[in-house]
Amino acid sequence: MRTPSATQVDIGGRLRHLRMLRGLSQRELAKRAGVTNSTISLIESNGTNPSVGALKRILDGIPIGLAEFFAFEPDRPRKAFYAAEELVEIGKGPVSYRQVGETMFGRALQILKECYQPEADTGKVPLSHEGEEGGVIISGRLEVMVEDERRILGPGDAYCFESRRPHRFRCVGAEPCEVVSACAPPSF
């Protein structure tokens, strides 16, 4: 995992923070900017540094100018405790992702309380991004596919893997599945 030094600007953290402030998903910003979802994910995780032209095109999708982007300095999170109603919904549809903390700017770890409705999944195209992720099943049953491996996990079971390995998640059974997960660096 690459992290910026003290003399570098955290372009990925800024982009993620501004995107979330505007209520945009990575997919929506990618569509607006004419780039792939993985490009947005790589930039936000500081896995790659975009050219000035590419960054401008992405920022036009928010919209915000380059000067304003580099002048913007959000406060770093200082809050340590969160009530259940303070978790921020960043998912939609049959998969709920409730994030601990209102922003990921300045954080190296993202924690989510996930809820998959029966038969809900993360999509036919496997996810792949930089970092690591893991989770513990709280209730229900979750099918986890990582490359060619497939397991159905129940309450108390867990998973942990390098996120660049193609992966998918799907709720199996008639009841919703709840998971507490973490990923580093933040990828939403």
C-alpha positions as CSV (number, residue, x, y, z in Angstrom):
1,M,0.0,0.0,0.0
2,R,1.4,3.4,-1.0
3,T,0.7,6.3,1.3
4,P,1.6,9.9,0.5
5,S,4.5,11.5,2.4
6,A,4.0,14.6,4.6
7,T,5.2,16.8,1.6
8,Q,2.7,15.3,-0.9
9,V,-0.9,16.2,-1.3
10,D,-3.3,13.3,-0.6
11,I,-5.0,13.5,-4.0
12,G,-6.9,10.2,-3.4
13,G,-8.2,11.2,0.0
14,R,-9.3,14.7,-1.3
15,L,-11.0,13.2,-4.3
16,R,-12.9,10.6,-2.2
17,H,-13.9,13.2,0.4
18,L,-15.3,15.6,-2.3
19,R,-17.0,12.8,-4.2
20,M,-18.8,11.7,-1.1
21,L,-19.7,15.2,-0.1
22,R,-21.4,15.6,-3.4
23,G,-23.2,12.2,-2.9
24,L,-21.5,10.6,-5.9
25,S,-20.6,6.9,-6.2
26,Q,-17.3,5.9,-7.8
27,R,-19.3,4.5,-10.7
28,E,-21.3,7.8,-11.2
29,L,-18.1,9.9,-11.1
30,A,-16.4,7.6,-13.5
31,K,-19.3,7.8,-15.9
32,R,-19.4,11.6,-15.7
33,A,-15.6,11.8,-16.3
34,G,-15.5,9.2,-19.0
35,V,-13.0,6.9,-17.1
36,T,-13.3,3.4,-15.6
37,N,-14.5,2.7,-12.1
38,S,-11.1,1.1,-11.4
39,T,-9.4,4.4,-12.4
40,I,-11.3,6.3,-9.7
41,S,-10.7,3.5,-7.2
42,L,-6.9,3.5,-7.9
43,I,-6.7,7.3,-7.6
44,E,-8.7,7.3,-4.3
45,S,-6.5,4.6,-2.8
46,N,-3.4,6.5,-3.9
47,G,-2.5,3.5,-6.0
48,T,-1.8,5.8,-8.9
49,N,-1.2,9.5,-9.5
50,P,-3.3,10.9,-12.4
51,S,-1.9,13.3,-14.9
52,V,-3.1,16.9,-14.5
53,G,-5.3,16.5,-17.6
54,A,-6.9,13.3,-16.2
55,L,-7.4,14.9,-12.8
56,K,-9.1,17.9,-14.4
57,R,-11.4,15.7,-16.4
58,I,-12.4,13.8,-13.3
59,L,-12.9,17.0,-11.3
60,D,-15.1,18.4,-14.0
61,G,-17.4,15.5,-13.2
62,I,-17.8,16.7,-9.6
63,P,-17.7,19.7,-10.6
64,I,-14.8,21.6,-9.0
65,G,-11.8,23.4,-10.5
66,L,-8.1,22.4,-10.0
67,A,-7.3,25.4,-7.9
68,E,-10.3,24.9,-5.6
69,F,-9.4,21.2,-5.3
70,F,-5.9,21.8,-4.2
71,A,-6.9,24.7,-1.9
72,F,-9.6,22.5,-0.2
73,E,-8.4,21.2,3.2
74,P,-11.1,19.2,5.0
75,D,-10.8,18.6,8.7
76,R,-9.3,15.3,9.7
77,P,-11.7,13.1,11.7
78,R,-11.3,13.3,15.4
79,K,-14.4,11.6,16.6
80,A,-13.9,8.2,18.1
81,F,-17.4,6.9,18.9
82,Y,-20.5,6.6,16.7
83,A,-24.1,5.8,17.6
84,A,-25.9,3.4,15.3
85,E,-27.9,6.2,13.7
86,E,-24.7,8.1,12.9
87,L,-23.4,5.5,10.5
88,V,-23.4,6.9,7.0
89,E,-25.3,5.0,4.2
90,I,-23.0,4.8,1.1
91,G,-24.8,1.9,-0.6
92,K,-28.1,1.7,-2.4
93,G,-30.7,-0.8,-3.4
94,P,-30.6,-4.3,-2.0
95,V,-27.1,-3.9,-0.5
96,S,-26.7,-1.4,2.3
97,Y,-23.2,-0.2,3.3
98,R,-23.3,1.8,6.5
99,Q,-19.9,3.5,7.1
100,V,-18.3,4.3,10.4
101,G,-17.5,8.0,10.1
102,E,-18.8,10.7,7.9
103,T,-15.6,11.0,5.9
104,M,-12.6,8.8,5.1
105,F,-10.3,11.8,4.5
106,G,-7.1,11.2,6.5
107,R,-8.1,7.6,7.4
108,A,-6.3,4.5,6.4
109,L,-9.1,2.1,7.4
110,Q,-12.7,1.9,6.4
111,I,-15.2,0.0,8.5
112,L,-18.7,-0.9,7.2
113,K,-21.8,-2.6,8.5
114,E,-23.2,-4.3,5.4
115,C,-26.6,-5.8,4.9
116,Y,-27.5,-7.9,1.8
117,Q,-31.1,-8.5,1.2
118,P,-32.0,-12.1,0.0
119,E,-30.3,-12.9,-3.3
120,A,-28.6,-9.4,-3.4
121,D,-25.1,-9.4,-4.7
122,T,-22.3,-7.0,-5.7
123,G,-22.8,-7.6,-9.4
124,K,-21.9,-10.0,-12.1
125,V,-18.5,-8.4,-12.7
126,P,-16.0,-9.2,-9.9
127,L,-14.6,-6.4,-7.9
128,S,-10.9,-5.7,-7.8
129,H,-9.0,-2.9,-6.2
130,E,-5.8,-2.2,-4.2
131,G,-5.6,-3.1,-0.6
132,E,-6.9,-5.7,1.8
133,E,-10.4,-6.5,3.1
134,G,-12.0,-8.7,5.7
135,G,-15.3,-9.3,7.4
136,V,-17.2,-11.3,9.9
137,I,-20.7,-12.6,9.2
138,I,-23.1,-11.5,11.9
139,S,-26.4,-13.1,10.6
140,G,-27.6,-14.9,7.5
141,R,-25.5,-16.6,4.9
142,L,-23.1,-15.0,2.4
143,E,-21.5,-16.6,-0.6
144,V,-18.0,-15.2,-1.0
145,M,-16.1,-15.8,-4.3
146,V,-12.4,-14.9,-4.5
147,E,-10.8,-15.8,-7.8
148,D,-11.7,-19.5,-8.3
149,E,-12.6,-20.2,-4.6
150,R,-16.2,-20.1,-3.4
151,R,-17.5,-20.5,0.2
152,I,-20.8,-20.0,1.8
153,L,-20.3,-18.4,5.2
154,G,-22.6,-18.2,8.2
155,P,-22.7,-16.4,11.5
156,G,-19.2,-16.2,13.1
157,D,-17.4,-17.2,9.9
158,A,-15.0,-14.7,8.4
159,Y,-13.0,-13.8,5.3
160,C,-9.8,-11.8,4.7
161,F,-7.9,-11.4,1.4
162,E,-6.0,-9.1,-0.9
163,S,-8.6,-6.9,-2.7
164,R,-6.8,-7.0,-6.0
165,R,-7.9,-10.7,-6.3
166,P,-11.3,-10.6,-8.2
167,H,-14.1,-11.1,-5.8
168,R,-17.9,-11.0,-5.4
169,F,-20.4,-11.3,-2.6
170,R,-24.0,-12.7,-2.6
171,C,-26.6,-13.3,0.0
172,V,-27.9,-16.9,-0.1
173,G,-31.1,-18.0,1.7
174,A,-34.3,-16.4,2.7
175,E,-33.0,-14.0,5.3
176,P,-30.9,-10.9,5.0
177,C,-27.2,-11.3,5.7
178,E,-25.3,-8.8,8.0
179,V,-21.6,-8.4,7.9
180,V,-19.1,-6.2,9.7
181,S,-16.2,-5.5,7.3
182,A,-13.1,-3.4,7.0
183,C,-10.8,-2.5,4.2
184,A,-7.5,-0.7,3.9
185,P,-7.1,1.7,2.2
186,P,-10.8,2.8,2.0
187,S,-12.2,1.8,-1.4
188,F,-15.7,3.4,-1.5
